[in-house]
Amino acid sequence: MLEPGPRFYLATSVFVLWAVRSWCRKYWDSRSHPPLPPGPPSLPIVGSILSFDDPMRPWLSFNTWKSTYGDIIYVRLLSKPVVVVNSEEVAKDLIELRSTIYSDKPPSIVYKPFGADFMMPLMPYGDRWRLHRRIFHQPFRQAAIPTYHPALLRGAHKMLFSFLQDPANYPSHIQMFPASFILSTVYDYEPKTKDDHLVQLMQRYLELLVAGLGIGATMVMETFPFLLRLPSWCPGVPFKRAAVECLQASHRVKEIAFQDVKDRMSTGQVGPCLVADNLNRMNGFEDEVITTVVKEAACMAFAAASETTISTLTVFLLAMVLHPEVQVKAQADIDRVVGKDRLPDFDDRPALPYLDAVLREILRWHPVFPMGLPHTTTTSDFYKGYFIPKGVNVIVNTWAMTHNEKKYPNPDEFKPERFLHEDGSLTSDTMTLAFGWGRRKCAGHHVADASLWIAITSFLATFSVHKALDEHGKEIPVHPKFSTGITIHPETFPCRIVPRFEDASVEKLTKLTGLGLFVNTTYGVPD
Ligand code: HEM
């Protein structure tokens, strides 16, 4: 057997010293303030990771631990201390009522090199965030949303043509929907084809961002920051190269789309949109700071709307495949209220409460952000006898709230009726908690709500989705699988999308939607 060498003794001594120091600090800390919230045991280096049933889906364990530790839990994720909020009551108390303490976001050394520091959801709480939020609020506040109804309706109708012409390729059609309505609302730009240059640019930037800032890669770069300082030609170190490519893409994407609006403005060819409205407000005297924020906010909107909308619409299709009885009921309501000679529009919404109940149940059943987005505290705080340290990450466990058995019995079941009174009217539970809490609550939630409603209602008016059939005509069972990460979405599943309007053809859909000209130029459909 090999004798342990001096390196072994040195490593062991360093480890013991580190463990003693951590223990002393913990002991000292615990004497100088009230206790931290309860939580699972924590080990040096790995923290509480070994306590998780599935470390890739921590929200499930946080929810299970609720019965042992309660609504507020303290846990270490590797070296990061985290406070987990497991109930609506605590989220309201902390994130809303103490918003001056709980509205900051955890910093990361990787945002700037990857050109992600202008993303509002990641931005520190402060003046820069306030300015971004103000610029963003103007076009996306509730009162402004009707301005965008025509663009949203158009986006939803375009998606119907894609489903009709190429039903098997449904993930790509769903992907195009947010791209289409967001480019309209922020740049008054309508992508003409699926490989539109602006859509491609934006999607490429997002791909680079998601690939570069995955949880694993971020952890490595945060632990070894020198990796980002190595020259990009350095072999075996992909981070710097990925960062440079992503940063360049972020510059390109912000500038090209912005410049395009300015060019069109000079010839009077731009309608209301985030960029043009702000430039008009400056009256020809371009303020450099505001201009930069407008460029950044516009580009960020694409990122914020994409994955969230795609995920929610995919959950919708999955729910309809697994629960045909819900689909039939929703379609019966649409047929009763709207009839067969036209398609639903926003004016029909009050008469279709079941459709709203379906949308709320989709957001509840599999929320896009099962743990919201992490916040951090700007000062230390005391809550219900517990100490909440300054700078701790605060995770609002949305999953625990949307799967709270007391409020939503049998929470894994898909039941839109949860949101309806016996007389069929909607309850006051609007499921806004899926959009976060307090000052950092989703700044796009009104447009998200309108776009999702029109997308699912238009779909159900014209199509049904069913399980796919095998070569013997037997239904292929669907076993839902979800991606993991900060956002989650169902993995692609086989399904059959079939039209339910009479004489299902491009011509008939053209009549119903009134998008004739568009169809010919966009999808190359023969006359
Ligand atoms: C299903 C659709 C969506 C869901 C479920 C959703 C959810 C969320 C959540 C949970 C947050 C984080 C809140 C927090 O930090 O506590 C957020 C932030 C944000 N969302 Fe959304 N979102 C959706 C769609 C959109 C859309 C369509 C837009 C843009 C048009 C948008 C723009 C934003 C922005 C700008 C923020 C950052 C707010 C801030 O930090 O002040 N979201 N969203």
Boltz pocket constraint, residues with backbone or C-beta under 6 A from the ligand:
constraints:
  - pocket:
      binder: B
      contacts: [[A, 120], [A, 121], [A, 122], [A, 123], [A, 133], [A, 136], [A, 140], [A, 301], [A, 304], [A, 305], [A, 306], [A, 308], [A, 309], [A, 312], [A, 368], [A, 369], [A, 372], [A, 373], [A, 374], [A, 433], [A, 434], [A, 435], [A, 436], [A, 437], [A, 439], [A, 440], [A, 441], [A, 442], [A, 443], [A, 444], [A, 445], [A, 447], [A, 448]]
      max_distance: 6.0
